[in-house]
Structure formats: C-alpha cells, structure tokens
C-alpha cells in the first residue's frame, strides 16, 4: 500500500515545526489534511492506498510563521511529487522564513 507522511523542521531554530497545517492534493481534489505534531510530523496523510499519479503537499507556512510573529517570503510551500507504486512516500520539509528544501525521505 502506498501512503504519505511528512516531517517539517524549522532550520532557523533547529527544532520541529509543530502546529503547521498540511494538505494532500491530487489534482484539484483535497484528499486529506492534518497538523504537524510536537515532533513536526504528520504520520499518516490521506487514504491508506493511493493510485499512481502526481500529488501535492501544501504546507501553511505563512500562517505558521505569522502565529510566531515572523515575516516570511512564502505564504505556502507546495511540493509536487509522483507516486508510482505501493510504497511509503515520506516527504520532509526543511524550512526557514526565506528558503526551504525537500527530498524523498524513508
């Protein structure tokens, strides 16, 4: 079964980004949403099995930074990625107010 997880880290402060909203989209359809836990993780997002195709994770970075009184360049971070088969897809986000990076995690 394919499923999606994520982990958001605040690279400025070197700690998890707890309390950030995350949505999983397939095309224009929202499949699921969640909020990062105290460890900055959303352990399961969406259906237990996802069909092959292109999906997006949308992180509410603007709201998250605003709640902390920090200006940011990115009102949201949108990461498009492909699902090809029955695997676990882990998509981490390393975040600062003026930059971010991501990779295929395990």
C-alpha positions in Angstrom: 0.0 0.0 0.0 1.2 3.5 -0.8 0.8 6.2 1.8 2.3 9.6 2.5 3.9 11.0 5.6 5.8 14.3 6.2 8.1 15.9 8.7 8.7 19.7 9.0 11.8 21.1 10.6 12.4 24.7 11.5 16.0 25.1 10.3 16.4 28.5 11.9 15.8 27.2 15.4 16.9 23.6 14.9 13.6 22.1 16.1 10.4 20.5 14.8 7.8 22.8 13.3 4.8 21.8 15.5 1.3 23.0 14.7 1.7 23.6 10.9 -1.3 22.8 8.7 -0.6 20.4 5.8 -2.9 19.3 2.9 -2.6 16.4 0.4 -4.0 17.1 -3.0 -4.5 15.0 -6.1 -5.1 17.5 -8.9 -7.6 20.0 -7.5 -9.1 17.5 -5.1 -8.1 17.7 -1.4 -7.7 14.1 -0.2 -6.7 14.8 3.4 -5.4 17.4 5.8 -3.5 17.4 9.1 -1.4 19.4 11.5 2.1 18.6 12.5 2.5 17.1 16.0 5.1 18.1 18.6 7.8 16.3 16.6 6.8 18.2 13.4 5.3 15.1 11.9 2.1 14.0 10.2 2.3 10.3 10.5 -0.4 9.4 8.0 -1.9 11.7 5.4 -4.7 10.5 3.2 -6.1 7.2 2.2 -4.1 4.0 3.0 -3.7 3.3 -0.7 -3.0 5.9 -3.3 -3.2 5.3 -7.1 -0.2 6.1 -9.3 -0.1 9.8 -10.3 1.1 13.3 -9.3 0.2 14.6 -5.8 0.9 17.7 -3.9 1.6 18.5 -0.3 0.7 22.1 0.6 2.2 23.5 3.8 0.6 26.5 5.5 3.9 28.2 6.1 2.6 31.8 6.1 0.1 31.1 8.8 2.7 29.2 10.9 5.2 32.0 10.7 2.6 34.7 11.3 1.5 32.9 14.5 5.1 33.3 15.7 5.4 36.9 14.7 7.9 36.1 11.9 7.8 37.6 8.4 8.2 35.1 5.6 8.5 35.2 1.9 6.4 32.1 1.3 2.7 32.2 2.1 2.7 28.5 1.4 5.0 25.7 0.3 3.6 23.4 -2.4 5.6 20.3 -3.2 4.5 18.2 -6.2 5.7 14.6 -6.3 4.9 11.4 -8.1 3.6 8.1 -6.7 4.5 5.1 -8.8 3.6 2.1 -6.8 2.7 0.6 -3.4 5.3 2.2 -1.3 5.7 4.5 1.7 6.3 8.1 0.5 7.9 10.3 3.1 8.3 14.0 2.1 10.3 16.1 4.6 10.4 19.9 4.5 13.3 21.9 6.0 12.1 25.4 6.5 13.2 28.9 7.2 11.4 32.2 6.6 13.2 32.9 3.3 14.1 29.4 2.0 13.2 25.7 2.1 14.4 22.4 0.8 12.9 18.9 0.5 13.8 15.4 -0.5 12.4 11.9 -0.8 12.8 10.5 2.7 12.4 7.0 4.0 
